């Protein structure tokens, strides 16, 4: 069975500093990995994904993530945090199969607060 | 372009009352459809998914049911709500293709409070 872990419930960072939100995964097979962001009382917005290829993936709003197969990690990063980046971030995993179900399994989320 | 709509956005219901949350997708055909629940503003739990009309798979046993009466319509229901059904319910869709590598697209959510 596949799962993801986000070890930090809360991450605080000063505006302008680099940020990292951690994610590790456990799957049997090659994973598809995703990051989503959620603002209060809103749905989830897709940020980026890793399917195959280059381990560094660039996404929306200046975010990027690095896939590390040996460490089974997929950490989300941004070189310079903005106050508007404050939100709840979810890592998700899916293992490709032939059912077409495309089910994503989510981590518990990390609340990012960017301090002005 | 594709859009997904959920309603109602907010709902307050007494214990024991019925529930119906509706989700529709526009601009695509034959989507996979999903219902997730988010409790206490944190983790998401997959409740149901559907790969076609009338085809519903349940991920967890619960007081809820789902139906897909039309290709782009997904309904979450309960005959008698429990306090524990309170939460933020999110509908999502994805392309239905074996080997699809893309993401899920989420609606804006329905907040249910059971009193």
Interface residues (C-beta under 8 A of the other chain):
Chain A: X32 X34 X36 X41 X42 X43 X44 X45 X46 X49 X51 X88 X90 X96 X98 X99 X100 X101 X102 X103 X104 X105 X106 X107 X108 X109
Chain B: X32 X34 X36 X41 X42 X43 X44 X46 X49 X51 X57 X59 X88 X90 X92 X94 X95 X96 X97 X98 X99 X100 X101 X102 X103 X104 X105 X106 X107 X108 X109 X111
